Amino acid sequence: MAHPQIKFGTDGWRGVIADDFTFANVRTAAASIAAYVHAQEDPSKAICIGYDTRFGSKAFARTCAEVVAATGINVALANDITPTPALSYGVRERKAAGGIMITSSHNPAQWNGVKYKAWYGGSGKPSIISAIETYLDKPAPQVKQAATIEEVDFLPPYLKAIESFADLDLIAKSGKKFAIDSMYGAGRTILSEIFTRIGVDHVQIRGNPDPLFPGINPEPIEPHIRMLGETCVAEKCDAGLCTDGDADRIGATDEHGNFVDPHKIFSVLLSWVLRRKGWPGAVTRAFNTTKMLDRIAQKHGRELIEHGIGFKFVCDYMLEREIVMGGEESGGIGFQRHLPERDGLLNALLLANVMAEEKKTLGELVADLQNEYGEHQYGRIDLHIPDELKNGAIARAKALKTGDTAIGGMAVQRQETLDGVKFYLDNPEAKSKPNAAETWILFRASGTEPLLRIYTESTSKDAVARLLESGKKFAMGG
């Protein structure tokens, strides 16, 4: 029997603090991880445990450590707030059996979660996560003498890794000024301290840990990133760099305070890596990300692999073959040369690196891409609607055929159903634009809540707004 309140999704289990995210349930989750390690990994190796700035995270991490140690597995427990990628790096660097991260990433303040990181330094593959779930109602082995719990600092080796991955000397000489926003999360003052040390002009906001995340969800998108954009303008910065609650995702603003979405960030980084670095490997991207990446990969003769939504797919490919970089719509971007893991702090440093090397602001870099590869504009809305409406919308979408004009008055050219239902549309606006972006709209239902997400990409911001409105009407049965 599965445990009714604990469900490990694509990146672990999350719940509302004191409702289902309780000490009792956290103990159950930790025991199932320990039982899995005893059965299918090497229990003579340690488990690394870290935690973010959320309410109770430190106490929940200590509880996990005690449960794991009671089964005879040694624990390396973070001695302070730790970014998720730093914990993942620690798992791999220490050759640990796995890792537990107490975080709910970008969710609102009332949430917390348990993420499992596998021995390779990335999210547990679906096969690992489903194996852990099978142990939820089985008692973990107990030993007479509990194993050791050692408090460790995961930051120094991780910082050394990201600082050597980016060219700090180039950033130091660039004369660029940055705004940094940690959204009260685990990124804290890490970037600010690096920039201070190498003499880069910057201003930091929301660098203090605050479990309430006052006024925002710690997700680096609109509207939560607005204060960063305002700071950029007020302080005359060349870019704003932002990390989410556990610092594995990136967001940004340009010098004019405009939000630079993760698609543009991925595109800027990919173009730079292929032009300047020439690192080998294919490119992967999730089904709901920009097609600009396809054009960049094609120009440089790289294979582009499109996959389902979630970083676990990127991780899977990185474990199987040579991948230069991969990413998802929500700002999770990873480099195989570093870790099969999202890393917001590394990506922030790399954006500064690109700006330094190209001698441009972030806004200028984005404009260059739009000029070279055609204007790509992107939008997304989340509809919190009852399950029957959500499921009805997906059923009606699947029934649409080539030539139908149910969305935005544009004819359906083709349909794809890799993850959700995506339509490529015949957009008249594209006829008059050079190198026009393909226009598409994607409907995707959440498997766990009454939520329908609609994503679209087109040739202009106006077209995106119209398509989202039309998609919403379609979803609501209009």
PyMOL commands that set and color helices and strands:
alter all, ss='L'
color gray80, all
select helices_A, chain A and resi 23-40+57-70+84-93+126-134+155-165+168-173+190-198+226-234+262-277+292-299+311-320+344-358+362-373+387-399+428-432+461-475
alter helices_A, ss='H'
color red, helices_A
select strands_A, chain A and resi 13-16+47-51+75-78+98-102+111-118+122-123+149-152+178-181+202-205+239-243+250-254+259-260+282-286+304-307+323-327+333-335+377-384+411-416+421-426+439-445+451-458
alter strands_A, ss='S'
color yellow, strands_A
deselect
rebuild
show_as cartoon
